[in-house]
């Protein structure tokens, strides 16, 4: 199919199941946040902040998994095109075992580095959003990420071995299980686990997906499949590790770059001009009456909050007035308003963005296979059809978001007068509301999403450079928008937002990044494809940017000779 079927038909045949699988995966991400906001409305503000702080961590963990799962699967496709059975088994075995070790080590390092991560995002480790929501969530999620890697690894290699429908089915089944368990674990009327129930639901859903993937892995083996994991192949050619990591550098750089920029973005968002919250004086007075004289009953998060403000112990609580507490809450929560707003928009972005990766997954296998088979015309066609399909998809998505985005976002309680509250004695207590949150979300949607279609050109470039081992350019493209352009843009615009006391200037950085990165991407991609068309694969490999088996072997021999 990769070598004979018409290119657009091949991409669609592989891409449609992948798109459906990634769509359902986007839906589970969407419903994770949706369930938390709908089932725990008074806690929505703190949950939204916790979610925005957790996102860089989960994205960073996925980056290391993607390096070996996607890098290995792409190299596996090249070995299929070269009809090299031993190399296929070496790639699968090295990618799995080395990747598993790396993911476990990174998970352990992350577990013991959380305080530094919170500090980098400009939030205290004692903030209620961290102690009540982020930490309990991560205590479950971090260990589940190891299961996620094994599941994701098997699914991507099964797809590369021709079982695209099976791979899509894995994503669909695990996502549907996740959505169902979200409701069971987070609903106050059932399990009443709160936000951490979402982490448990996700982990168990990955476990179900893993059992599904293992079933088809062994079934594929019995039917003569090429995908084989066997530790004895670790005794083979060690340069395979470099081949996998070099190709995997693109998805790693993209996701780890997103993790870094999410961290930097959260830091900038925390320092945007504070947004006023409408406080309910009667509710605050009732809350004060309930806690005065009961210091020992307060959760540790509230004790730390009042102690930091100089109101510790029953003596301190006796001095509280509604005006004082309103001031304390405004300083604490008002500065986090923009993160809460952003957290309401991000699930919708993921819902529409995740399916686009189905196009990449299909195109990457096709381009890599034909690169291994030295069929340059199908490589070039694969790149341009990837661009056409990605741009078309993003145009349709942008139209839907512009027309219905504010309605979709309302499902996350990002509406006018959405409640702001705290948890005390196991109950959510509403103390105020955000009168303009819904209107502000609509503004963010209109600002951020109109330029989304141009991102399709970067998809084509990343697919081409990664699938053809062009390590420098694939990494550059992966970092271009998300790091090289984004961090300076957000720094400049957040500075201007402070200077002019206008937070909206910050959000204009996102369409600026899309446009600038695309203007850089198009000529680089056009020049590289022209070189391939004119001079063939020799010019492509001699462009100084790729890392294939021959160049690794040459470098190894040269190193030994020098020694």
N, C-alpha and C positions, 0 to 999 in steps of 0.2 A: 504493500500500500504506500509506504513512504517513498519508494523508488519508482512507482509506475503510475499510480492514480494521479489525475489532474490535481495540481497544487491546491487551488481553492477548495475543491471537493474533499481532498485529503484533510485539509485543516478543519473544514466544517465537520467532517465525519468524526474526527477525533475531538474537535473543539466543542461541539454541542454537548456531548455527555460531560466533558470537563467543565464547561460553563455552568451546566445544571448542578453539578456537584459543588462547585465553588459558590454558586448562588445559595444553595442550601446551607453551606458553611457560613456565608455572610449572614443568612437568616438567623443562625444560632447565635452569632455575635450580636446581632441586632436584638434578638429576644433575651439574651442575657441582661442587657441594659433595660430593655422594655419591662421585663418581669420585675426587676429590682425597683424600677420607678413606679410601676403601677401597683405592686403589692405592698410596697413600703413608701407611700407617698410623702409622709412627713420627714423621712430620712433621705429623701431624694437629693437634697442639696449636698449633704456630706458624702453620699454615695457617688454623686457626680464628681466631686473633688477627688475622692479616693480612686475612682476609675481613671481619671486623667493622670494621677500619679503612678498607678500600676502599669499603665500602657507602655511606657518606655522599658519597663522590666520584662514584660511578656514579649515585646517585640525584639528586645536584645537576645533573649533566650532562643527565640525562633531562628534568629540569624545564624547561630552556630549549627542548629539542626539543618537548616537549608543548605549550608555550605556542603555538607556531606550527602544529604538526601537528593538535592537538585543537582549539585555538581557531579555526584556519582551517577545519577540517572542520565545526565547529558553525556558523560563520558561512555557510559554503557551503550547509549544509542550510536555513538561513533564506532565503538567496537562491533556492534551489530552490522553497521554499514561496511566495515572492513572485513566482516565474516571471520572474526578472530575469537573462537570459543574460549580459549584460555584467558585472554585479556578480559572477556566479559565476566568470568568468574572472579578474577583477581580484583577487578573494579568493585564488584558487589561486596566481596568479603572485606577488602580494605576499608571501603566507605562505611560499612556497617559497624565493624568493631572499633575502628579509630573514632568514628563519629559518636558512638555510644560512650566511650571513655571521656571524650571532650565534653559532651553534654552533661554528664554526671559531675565532672570537675567544675564546670561553669555554674551549675545549679548550686553546688556547695559554696563556691565563692560568692555568688549572689546572696545566698542565705545569710552570710556573715558580713555583708557589705551594705545592708539596707539603710543603716543610719546615714552613711555617706551619700547614698542615693537620694534620700529625703532632703538632705541639706542642699544638694545640687539643684533640687527643684524648688528651693526657697520655701520649705515647709518644715515645721518642727516634728520630730519623732513623737512628741507628746500631743500633737494636734488630734482632736477627737476623730477626724476623718481617717487618720492613720491608725490610731490605737483600736478604734471600734470596727473599722471596716477593712483597711488595706492589709494590715498584719494578719488578721484571721483568714482573709482570702488567700494571701500568699503562702501561709503555712500549709495549705492544702495544694494550691496550684503548682508550687515549685516542684514538688515530688511528682505530680502528674505530668510535668513537662517531659520527664524521661519516657513515660508511656507514649506521650505525643510523638516524640522523635521516632520511636520504633514503628508506630503506626504510619506516620508520614513517610518514613523511609520505604517501607514495604509497598505502600500505595503508589509512590512515584516510580519505583522500579517495575512494578507490575504493569503500569501504564507504558513504560518504555519497552516492555516485552510484548506489547500488542494487546494487553487486556485493559483497554481504555474504559469500557463499560463497567468492568469490575472496580477499577479505581474510582470512577465517579460514584458507584454504589456505596463504596466505603465512606466517602465524605457524606453522602446523603443519609445513610443509616446512623452514623455517629452524630450528625447534626440533629436529626429528628429525636434521637434518644436524649440529647442534651436539652432540647426545648421542652420535652415532656418532664424530665427530671428537674429542670429549673422551676417549673410550676409546683412540683411536689415538695421540693426542699425549701423554697423561699416563701411559699404561701403561709401566712400566719395561722391559718385555720388547719393546716396539715402538719408539716414537719417543723415549721417555725424556726428555721435555721438562719434566716436573714440573708445578708449579702454573701456570707461565706458558703451558703448553700449552692450558689452559682458555681463556685470553684469545685465543690464536690460533684455537682452535676456534670461539669466539663470533664473532670478526671474519669468518672465512670463511663461517660460517653466515649472517651478515647479508648478505654479498656474494651468496650464492646466493639469498637471499630478495629482494634488490634486483633481480637479473636476472629473477626470477619476476614481481615487481611491474611492472617496466618492460615486460615482454612484454604483460601485461594492460592497462597504461596505453595503449600504442599500439594495441592491439586495440580497446579501448573507444573511442578516438578515431575509428578507422575505421568504427565502428558508430554514430557520432553521439552519443557520450557528452558529458555537460555538463562534465566535469572536463578543463580545458585549462590547461597551463602555457606561457606565452608572454611573453618579456621586453617585448614592445611594450605589454602591459597595465600595465607599471610607469609608463607615462606617463599613466595614468588618475587616478582620484580618490584623492588621497593619504590621505584620512581613513579609507580601508579599513584602513591599517596600525593605526590606533588601534582600530578595531572588532575586528580580529583579536586584538590584544594585550589588550584589555579582557576579551574572552571567554576568551582563553587564560590569563588571570590565575588562574583557579580551579585548573586542573591544575598550573600553575606553582607557585602558592602551596602546594598540597598536597604536591608532590614536593620543592620546595626547603625547605619546612618540615620534611618528613621528613629531609632531609639535615642540616639544622641540629640537629634533635633527636637524630639518630643520633650526630652529633658530640658534643653535650652528654651524651648517654647513655653513650657510650664513656668520656668524661672521668669521669663519676660512677662507672661500673663499675670503672674503674681504681683508684678510691679506696675501694672497699668493703673490708671486712676481708679480709686475705689468707687464702687457703685452703691448708691443708697438703697437700703432695704426698708420696707414698710413694716414697722414692728407693732404688735398688738399689746398695748399697755396692760389690758386686763389679763391676758394670758401670761404675760411676764410677771405681773404681781402675784397671780395664782401660783406660778412656779416658785417664786421666791418664798412665799408663805409655806410651800410644801417642803423646801429644803432647809429653811432656817431651823437651827437646833438639831439637824440630822446629818452632820458632817460625815459621820461614820458610814452612812448608807450611800454616800455618793460613789459612783464608779471612779476608778483611778484617773480616767481621762478628765473628768470634771474637777477632781481634786487638783490635778496639775494645772488645769486652766485657771482656777480661782487663785491658786498659790502664786502662779506667775504674775497675776494681776494685783497681788497684795491683799487678797481676801481669804486667807487660809483659816481653817478651824471654824468652830461655831461663832467665835468672836468676829471673825471676818464676814461670815454670812449675815450676821446681825446688822452689819453696816450697809448691806446691799439695798439699793432702791431701784425702781424700774428704770429711772434715767441712767443710773450707773451701769446696770446690766445691759441696757440697750447700747450704750457707748462701747462696752467691752465686746459685745456680739458684733457690732458694726465693724469694729477694727479687725476682728477675727474673720468674719464671714464676708464682709463687704469687699475685702481685697481679693477674695477667691471667686467673686461673681463671674469674671470672664472665663475662668476655668470651668465653672458650672455650665455656662452657656456653650462653651466649646465641647464639653462632654455630651451635651444634648445633640450636637451636630455630627460628631464623629461616628456613632453607630450607623447613621444614615449614609455617611461617606463609605463606610466599610460594606454596607449592604449592596451598594451599586459598584464599588470598586473591586470587590472580591471576584465576581464572575469574569472580569476582564483577564484575570490570571489564567482562566481556562484557555483563552486564546494563546497566551504565551506558552502554556504547557504543550499545547498541540503543535504550535509552530517550532518550538525549540527541538522537539524530537525529530520533526521532518527536516529541519535545516541541518541538525547534527548528523543525521543518517546520510543525507546527500553530500555533506561535506566529507564524511568518511568514504563515501563511494565516488568522490571526485566529480560530482555532477554539478557544475557551477551554475547552469541555467536554472535548475530547480532550487538551488540555494538562493539565487537572486529573486526568483519569483516568490519564494517563501517569505522573504523579507518584506517585499512590497505588499503582498496579500495580508501579511500580519498588520502592517500599517493601515491598510484600507479597512480591515475588519475592526481593529481597535478604535480607529477614529469614528467609524460608523456606530459602534457600540456606545462610545462616550457621548456622541451627539444625542442619541436616543435617551441615554441616562440623564443628560443635562436638561433636556426638555421635561422629562418626568419630574426631576427635582425642582425645577423652577415653578412648575405648575402645582405640584402637590407636596413639596418639601416641608412647608410650614405645618401642613396637616399631619404628615408623618411624624415630624418632631413633636407634635402635641402629645403623642403617645408616651413621651418620656417626661411628661409633666413640665416641659419647657414652654409653658403657656403663661399668659398674663395672670398675675396673682398666684403663681405656683407657691406652695407652702415652704417655709424654712423652719426647721425644728431640730430638736435633739432627742436622744434616747435616755430615759430615766426610769429605773426600776422595770426594765423590760418593755416599756411602752414608748411610742413615738409621741412627742409633745410638740405641737405647732406653736411657734412663738411669733410668727410674722409671715410676710409674703414678698414676692418680687413682682411688683406691679407691671413692669414693662418687659419681662423676660421673653414672652412670646413674640412681641414686636422686634426685639433685638435679634432673636434667632432668625427671623425672616430676613433681616438686613444681612446677617452673616452669610446665609445661604445665597443671596443674590450676589454678594461680593465674591465669595470663594469659588463658586461652581461654574460660572459662565465660561471660564477658560479651560475647563476640563478636557474637551475634545483634542486639543493640541498635544496632550500627553501621549496619544497614540503613536506619534513619531518616535518617542523615546522607547516605547515598547518594541517597535521594529528594530531599532538600533541595538538595544540590549540583547534581544534574541539573536541577532546576527553575530555580534561580537562574542557573546558567551558560547554559542553553539560552534563557532569556528576557532575557539581557543585564543581569541584576541584579548589577552588578559588585561593589558593596560587600558585599552579603549572600553572594554566591558565594565571594568571597575570605575573608570572615569564617568561613564554614562550612568552607572548606578548611583554615584555620589553627586553627580552634577546638580540636579534639582534639589535633592534632599539635604545636602550638606554644603557644597561649594557655593551655591547661590543662596540657599535658604538662611543659613546662620547670619551672614552679613546683612541680608535684607531685613530679617526680623530685628536684628540689633539696631539698624538704622531707623526702622519705622517705629519700634518701641520707644526709641529716644525722642523721635518727633512727636509721638503720642503723648509723652510726658511734657514735652516742651509746650505743646499747644493744648494740653489737657483734653485730648480727643482720642479715645481708645480705638476709634474706628480706623484710624490710619494704620494700625498694626495689621488688621485683617486684609488690607489691600496688598500685603506682601505676597499672599498666595497666588493670585493671578499674575502678578509681576514675575514670580518664579517660573510659572508655567510658560509664559511667553518667552522670556529670556533663554531658558534652557532649551526650548524648541528651536529658537533661532540659531543656537550653537550646534544642536544635534543634527539638523537637516544637512548642512554642507559636509559635516564629517562623514555621515552615513553615505551621502551621494558620492563623495570622493572615494571611499573605500569600496563601494560596489562597482564603481567605474574601473578601479584598478583590477578587481577580480574579473570583470568582463573582458578587459583588454588583455591582461597578462596571465590570467588563470591563477591556479592555486600557488604557484611559485611566488608571484608578486604578492599575493595575499599573505603568505607566511613570512616573506622577507621584509614585510613592512615594519618590522621591528617591534611589533606589539604582541605577537602570539607566543604561546608556550606549548609546543607539541612534543611527542615522544622523541623526535629526532633532535630537537634543540636541547632537550633535557639530557639525552645521551651524549651529545657533543660537549655540553658543559661539564658533565660528569667525567668524561675522558680527559678533557682539558685540565680539570682540577687535579685528577690523579697524576697527570703528566707533570704538572707544576710541583706537586708534592714530591 
